[in-house]
Amino acid sequence: MPVKTYTSVETGLPPDDTHPYRTGPWQSQTTEYDAWDMDVVGEIPSDLNGVYIRNTEVALFEPIKRYHPFDGDALLHSISFENGEARYACRFVRTDGFLAEQEAKRSLWAGITEHPSNTIAPTGRGARSMMKDNASTDVIVHGKQVLASFYQCGDLYALDPRTLEDQGRATWGGRFPAEGVSAHPKLDEHTGELLFFNYSVDAPYMHYGVVSPTGELTNYVDIPLPGPRLPHDMAFTQNWSILNDLPLFWEPESLAEGYYRNGFHPELGSRFALIPRHGRTEDIRWFEAAPTFVLHWINAYEDGDEVVLDGYFQHNPTARGVARFAGENKGFETLDMNVLEARAHRWRFNLVTGETKEEQLSDRCTEFGMINGQVGGRRHRYSYEARCTNGLFAFDGLIKRDVETGSEELVEFGEGVFVSETVMAPRDGAIAEDDGYLVTFTTDMLNDRSECLVLDAANPSSEPVARIRLPQRISSGTHSTWAPASAW
């Protein structure tokens, strides 16, 4: 396996580190690699052509006060497939914050669990301001560029999809919003448009926008909310974009004192904003629903007079009644989706009557669902969801859900093996929704290695089609994306 070291970056972590999100499956990495002609068990399919990219959050310096896994810098891992061959690359996203801390050789921004006054840097980003925009949450490919994003709203950092070469920041012709862009912008593969939102502590508290396939901002409108909220994701159909006003948000009393403490207010219920894709503020249709918090949506589509939305309903969003971790792990119990009791759920919004209907789709705790991107915004049958590890923000299994039959196919990877958010990559000339491959990275703690697994999407619990050895064991992390070769 030829491996080329691109560079190694500065780090200041202690050699005897014991932090659970800087060790073990979250072991920090400092070296950027390129690799090709990698060792393969099985055969890389010749009809798998595209790139799989995963964002990971890596700690490089000890925090000013307290480290949270979402504070880590973005390290992207990509594996591109072409004509039966694969090439791997990993690169840190050269955000302003990453470059400043590399020069200072220390942390300059307060983390998510700290008061912003602990920040040393003179400026910052984020919905609450004065945070490091680390671009380490989400990743998507639009306009032949990888775009890495920060969950609390910031810039979109652009890279080449195959080589991960730095390409600066998205500008959208000089119209990139001052409020930034949240994680989870959505790509409509049928139109090439990018849909996004942002949020802040200032009225109107949310905005929504559309970007053309060639990178022009074509729509940017206010989504007025009653106060600051914490939306994390959005969904879309062919004609509608779906945003949310959920009753878990920063407590107003804490905000007044400069703190950011979450509170759940079930008496307010949940509200959903449906806006025509290129609509205006006055076109918003609001729908009410049962109180919850939803971290991620699966998909949405139109069904006659109804808009159907699937996502993960949290039955215990504040970890009520759950034993709290102590010491440096305090608060990390809420990173476990099992604690938050996330379940696949369906909402139906009737555009004629204004009524909302809801139903639970599964009794199993899952999250981080992916679909075949070709059915994004259209009726889907299958979703590929992560089984979340007990007590740790990591995934140790995969569930293929058939929403038509209700069946669930479980894929397990063995003791001590964690997987990435798993994408569905349609094969060239695919004729069915699950005609293709599932692609994921593994973190194998027992054998101290990582592989890229290629699974048959129609029968994922069968033996992998290919196991591709990576040059290093990679860290666990957050989100991933698949882009076909035509998107390069």
Steps between C-alpha positions, in 0.01 A plus 500: 500500500682819387448773761614860477507728803366841404586674828472474877341774706581645842345344808525571870306215658658318795657160419304337785164646389193320638218717364232270347470716188873531436586132551361161403265521198550878513882484499632829364700495177762745377623362166346554157542219247447397140478127420432290191525136391373414847465144625156366409311192617239425235474720192420868453199512266567661162148651502572692824623841386501800730639620831415430864601773746474496877551795738671432833560724802857493626641659814845652449554714810381489858192717544496833676270343758306189393500291181186380324527271193319756285788744564746299288652616172370357172705216351341372179553144377417422137514185291437539128402209278567484127497198268555248779776694674497711817705792628500636857582846633461679832540872561431748775264776395706818508246713685600837640484347848716201409770724349497743793537223759772328298694826507433564870554132592210516744121524520367850440124448512275384783320173435129435481476422873687817606395860546599705190696739723770229521582557133842656442459574128365850416227370268289190454214341312191302586134555582595617848818677375863476617541133411760331280345416165664158473298374197505155661132405496364441152634447150327519161601533135349785297622666183790252477629609841501336841340736753579444870271670753469589867183407689466838673514696173815621329679499167496219247857389437559361152731217391556287193284182525778256402822654632351712783714789377410823681282729286423775752148593603172509313412859409186461288600795287561722802154428645595240764282592802659680792306266731682203349358161409403222739604141458273287282446701186313275259580413139215420262672265257226556242539878478855548633374764745637534853246583774616637835405682819668685784398614848615749764411679824372804308162548335365359273710211644504292178555543127453263207670509161553330164821484296501418129705212352761756391533664842271805485286585802151518348281516811560621858203572727412547866339215697367692803504306828377596850859503628841331462473133411738209436402346165757249377362364174246565225319300233352563156257364243471582131307819582541569873780559748436400862645686798419463868431684825548234769456556876858421605706820493725732698324620814418873466611571859838340434540689173447827684799411719718389209459126561363238261308244701248282318145461629207294377157665491249232394209734569596688183476196276690462173446718196597437139541766233423391145617755246491468121853436380529847345237655726486811718446544872129563449467163321594296811245240616534411870398159640486395866607163641591316818792643702841346434847577373623356171868493421473358147239447232502204262303631202177672397266470202158600372206259510186656355383778733762405761867564557662199669807546723708225659751562779607396850262600779679530835279371780735624773687801355633621837608155627244520780551233767835386361804474726742783423865452419751661734818703463624578151226274360220710649227560244631241254211267587287709262725398208346152519194468278390206716470741794307751290281214374514594133253304286415519130178701470269631227312829478227569243406863433168546319522807278120521467385458861815620682493181708809308614500123548785308661610139541804317633673289235712281728557400860875479436736783593673626184626829358716647221282356222613511137310433177575461133557865407311450175175476700575803718180706518311212333325196644756261641472137605832437672708677760839395639527593865766487771465292813646721771747367756392501863682766700704640212437718197586232242329246275540124536238370257295578192128450439341492155138604546225422248228755575251318277519164678635620837785247483841580649822326397776528761866502399758453778873540456651316794624583846689827527417611145335838445372625166441833331174650384432266209411629155308331220691517170288399197685282254543627144173434316309416820137398442373477859523717811732254676693400187848599608736499794528617858835660577638563848827534690571278800701567815616161628630537853602135551714484185606867505400568140241658274345373181258628242220248466294467183174312564223384268217748572239240405644248747728690741531223760674273249879493476648836393557540129836660584708585807761766425779551754568864590849626593399589857230439758269797466302679768128477544317815402184648359359510148579368153389535141508318168547677168491320165790547258286746300515736801881530481 
